[in-house]
């Protein structure tokens, strides 16, 4: 049996499909599972042990979809294009959400995710549950991540000061102050991680010899390897937050709780050992409060 799983949006959202992919592979152990992802996510997707094949959801793959002879397709992020592509490819079982031309699917559920009633991981599991895939393990994991170690990064505090949505952004000045206080008061190595454009990259230069600026200097796999060595990541809602959770690193996550569908209940770090600070306004979260949580995780 050939199964196609489509999740071709951002890498953070993609990572939250890992339990659903595991459920598919465990429920259909003799199947071949192909992941169709964005070009930016391919290298990271190859670190998931349940994938037999990883492809880019591009024009070439879509044009030849019928030739692949898939028996089942699960479209995790609904788009009109994905739905009509899998329909006209003649895939017998088409699973997804009943929106954006959902009439082209034959196993579907109503999309209530915007209400944020449960975590994105659980919404993804609901989809594969339509075809009898039940999870024995709901954890995130990147079991095929290549081994890598840097003695200078072991036990460091990583800080990711960016987010793709300005509504979910803690002030960069507070991230800078936090980095300096973690370094100066706790005597810990601090790694500034992530990707950004323009002058903001320089905002984290020259903060001290114990603060290393890795912004724009790592691939996603290299970032995963780096985060795995860290004791902790501090971040707003972001892809690196989910990446840290996937490699077993604790997260202190900063969230607003006044945005339906964007709260920590749906998008918070998945798994145990994480701390969420959630308030109506991110401006109400002080550096002192976050620093206290850093100490509580085991650095005091």
C-alpha positions in Angstrom: 0.0 0.0 0.0 1.3 3.5 -0.9 0.3 6.4 1.4 0.9 10.1 0.6 0.9 12.7 3.4 0.9 16.3 2.3 2.0 19.1 4.7 3.8 21.7 2.6 3.6 24.8 4.8 6.0 26.0 7.4 8.4 23.6 9.2 7.0 24.2 12.7 3.5 23.2 11.6 5.0 20.2 9.7 6.7 18.9 12.8 3.4 18.7 14.7 2.4 15.9 12.2 5.0 13.5 13.6 2.6 11.6 15.9 0.1 11.3 13.0 2.8 10.0 10.7 3.8 7.5 13.3 0.2 6.4 13.7 -0.1 5.9 9.9 3.1 3.8 9.7 2.2 1.7 12.8 -1.4 1.1 11.7 -0.3 0.2 8.1 3.1 -1.4 8.8 3.5 -2.8 5.3 2.8 0.5 3.6 5.3 2.9 1.9 4.8 6.4 3.4 5.7 9.4 1.2 5.9 12.9 2.7 5.2 15.8 0.3 6.7 19.0 1.9 7.9 22.4 1.0 11.4 22.7 -0.4 12.7 24.4 2.8 11.6 21.4 4.9 12.9 18.4 2.9 16.2 18.0 4.8 14.4 18.1 8.1 11.6 15.8 7.0 14.3 13.2 6.1 15.1 12.9 9.8 11.6 11.4 10.5 12.0 7.6 10.8 8.5 6.9 9.6 9.0 8.3 6.2 10.0 5.9 3.4 10.3 8.8 0.9 10.4 12.6 1.1 9.5 14.7 -1.9 8.9 18.4 -2.7 5.3 19.3 -3.4 6.3 21.1 -6.7 5.1 21.2 -10.2 7.0 18.1 -11.3 5.7 16.0 -8.5 2.1 17.2 -8.9 2.1 16.6 -12.7 3.1 13.0 -12.2 0.9 12.3 -9.2 -1.3 9.8 -11.0 1.8 7.8 -12.0 2.7 7.3 -8.4 -0.3 5.1 -7.8 -1.0 6.1 -4.2 -3.8 4.2 -2.4 -4.4 6.8 0.4 -3.6 10.5 0.6 -3.9 12.6 3.8 -3.9 16.4 3.1 -3.0 17.9 6.5 -3.0 21.6 5.4 -6.1 22.2 3.2 -5.6 24.0 -0.1 -7.8 24.0 -3.2 -4.9 22.9 -5.3 -4.0 19.9 -3.2 -7.6 18.7 -3.1 -8.1 18.8 -6.8 -4.7 17.4 -7.5 -5.3 14.3 -5.4 -8.8 13.9 -6.8 -7.8 14.0 -10.5 -4.8 11.7 -9.7 -7.4 9.1 -8.9 -6.2 8.3 -5.4 -9.0 6.1 -4.0 -8.9 7.3 -0.4 -8.6 11.1 0.1 -8.5 12.4 3.7 -8.6 16.0 4.8 -10.7 18.9 6.1 -14.1 19.7 4.6 -13.1 23.2 3.3 -11.4 24.6 0.2 -13.1 22.3 -2.2 -13.4 19.6 0.4 -16.1 18.0 -1.8 -13.2 16.4 -3.6 -12.3 14.3 -0.6 -14.1 11.2 0.5 -12.9 11.0 4.2 -13.2 14.4 5.8 -14.0 16.3 9.0 -15.1 19.8 9.7 -12.3 22.2 10.2 -12.7 23.7 13.7 -9.0 24.4 14.3 -9.5 28.2 14.3 -11.4 27.8 17.6 -8.2 26.4 19.2 -10.1 23.8 21.3 -7.1 21.4 21.4 -3.6 21.1 20.3 -2.6 21.0 16.6 -1.0 17.5 17.2 -4.5 16.2 18.3 -6.1 17.8 15.3 -3.7 16.0 13.0 -4.4 12.7 14.8 -8.1 13.3 14.2 -7.5 13.2 10.5 -5.6 9.9 10.4 -8.1 8.5 12.8 -10.6 8.7 9.9 -8.8 5.7 8.3 -8.2 3.8 11.5 -4.8 5.0 12.4 -4.5 5.2 16.2 -1.4 6.5 18.1 0.4 4.3 20.5 2.8 7.2 21.1 2.0 10.9 20.7 5.5 12.2 21.2 7.6 14.3 18.8 10.9 12.8 17.6 13.6 13.2 14.9 15.2 9.8 15.3 17.3 10.1 12.1 18.9 13.4 13.0 22.6 13.1 12.3 24.8 13.1 15.4 26.7 16.3 16.0 28.2 17.9 19.1 30.0 21.2 20.0 31.4 21.3 23.5 30.7 25.1 23.5 27.0 24.6 23.1 26.4 21.9 25.7 24.0 23.0 28.4 23.6 26.5 26.8 20.4 28.6 26.9 19.2 29.2 23.3 17.1 32.3 22.6 15.0 32.6 19.5 13.9 36.3 19.3 11.7 36.2 16.2 8.3 35.1 15.1 6.5 35.1 11.7 3.6 37.0 13.2 4.2 40.5 14.7 1.1 40.0 16.9 3.0 37.2 18.7 6.3 39.1 19.1 7.9 39.8 22.4 10.0 43.0 22.2 13.5 42.4 20.9 14.8 44.8 23.6 13.5 42.3 26.2 15.2 39.4 24.5 18.5 41.3 24.5 18.1 42.1 28.2 17.3 38.5 28.9 20.3 37.3 27.0 22.6 39.6 29.0 21.2 38.7 32.3 21.3 34.9 31.7 24.9 35.4 30.7 25.9 37.9 33.4 23.9 36.7 36.4 23.8 33.0 35.7 27.2 32.7 34.0 25.7 30.6 31.1 26.5 30.5 27.4 23.7 32.0 25.4 23.0 31.1 21.8 20.9 33.5 19.7 19.3 31.3 17.0 16.9 31.6 14.0 16.6 33.4 10.7 15.8 37.1 10.1 16.4 39.8 7.5 17.8 43.3 7.5 19.3 45.3 10.3 17.6 43.3 13.1 20.3 40.6 12.8 22.8 43.1 14.2 20.7 43.8 17.3 22.3 40.7 19.0 25.9 41.5 18.1 28.4 42.7 20.7 26.4 41.6 23.8 29.3 39.8 25.4 31.8 37.0 24.7 29.4 34.5 26.3 26.6 35.3 23.9 26.9 33.7 20.5 24.9 35.0 17.5 24.0 32.1 15.3 21.2 34.0 13.4 21.1 33.0 9.7 24.1 30.7 10.3 22.5 27.3 10.5 20.3 25.1 8.3 17.2 23.6 9.9 19.0 20.3 10.6 22.0 22.2 12.0 19.6 24.2 14.2 18.0 21.0 15.4 21.5 19.6 16.2 22.4 22.8 18.1 19.1 22.9 20.1 19.5 19.2 21.1 22.7 20.2 22.9 21.0 23.0 24.8 19.4 22.7 28.1 16.7 25.2 27.2 15.1 27.4 24.5 13.3 30.7 25.2 11.0 31.6 22.3 7.6 33.1 21.3 5.4 30.9 19.2 7.7 29.8 16.4 9.1 26.9 14.3 12.3 26.7 16.4 10.0 26.2 19.5 8.5 23.1 18.0 12.0 22.0 16.7 13.3 22.2 20.3 10.4 20.1 21.5 11.1 17.6 18.8 14.7 17.0 19.9 13.8 16.8 23.6 15.0 20.2 24.7 12.9 22.1 27.3 11.1 25.3 26.1 10.0 28.5 27.9 7.3 29.7 25.5 5.8 33.2 25.5 2.2 33.5 24.3 -0.8 35.7 24.2 -4.0 34.2 25.4 -6.4 36.7 23.7 -6.1 35.4 20.1 -8.6 32.6 19.4 -6.9 29.7 17.6 -3.4 31.1 18.3 -3.0 30.4 22.0 -0.7 27.8 23.7 -3.6 25.4 24.0 -3.3 24.8 20.2 0.3 25.9 19.4 2.3 25.5 22.6 5.4 23.3 22.9 4.2 19.7 22.8 5.4 17.2 25.4 6.6 17.3 29.0 9.1 19.6 30.7 8.1 22.8 29.0 6.9 26.1 30.6 4.4 28.4 29.0 4.0 32.1 30.1 0.7 33.3 28.6 -0.9 36.7 29.1 -3.3 38.9 27.4 -0.5 41.1 26.2 3.1 40.1 25.6 4.1 43.5 27.0 2.8 42.2 30.4 5.6 39.5 30.4 8.6 41.0 32.1 12.3 40.0 31.7 12.4 39.2 35.4 9.5 36.7 35.1 11.2 34.9 32.3 14.5 34.9 34.1 12.9 33.3 37.1 11.5 30.5 34.9 15.0 29.9 33.5 16.2 29.5 37.1 13.3 27.2 37.9 14.2 24.8 35.1 17.5 24.1 36.8 20.0 26.8 36.5 19.7 28.5 39.9 
